[in-house]
């Protein structure tokens, strides 16, 4: 069973590993009620720290131009056909005239694109997780975790310097 408002898993009698259920509920509660850093920054653009919380925007970061562009060391992009990973330039150069047909999907592996080497840097959109724009993204345990927003629950947004609230279809400042 889950709680009615936040959907937190409840402990059950004779349940093994109660601490896991409890700890996951604490993480979810923390993400959904404490604060978010931004509701407009594309998650692909940032290097997260433990505890970072963002609202998933419609943007995936700077990622739409590939053809024969020049890329500097440490530039970050995601493929135009999203595969759940982001890539960092580890050899600067100029990309090919078309985006690579396939990308490395193991963190640390590389993809060559013209004279650019892209290294698979981080899983940002796990394919096993359902998410959408407007979801709450919480970074902990070296991975992103996604939660559906709860209607009418205010949360502090650092870059808006105020509270935001989800109205059932979108986030807005209060």
Secondary structure, 3 states (H helix, E strand, C coil): CECCCCCCECCCCCCCCHHHHHHHHHHHHHHHHCEECECCCCHHHCCCCCCCEEECCCCCCCCCCCCCCEECCCCEECCCCCCCEEEEEEECEECCCCCCCCCCCCCCCEEEECCEEEEEEEECCCCCCCCCCCCEEEEECCEEEEECCCCCCCEEEHHHCEEEEECCCCEEEC
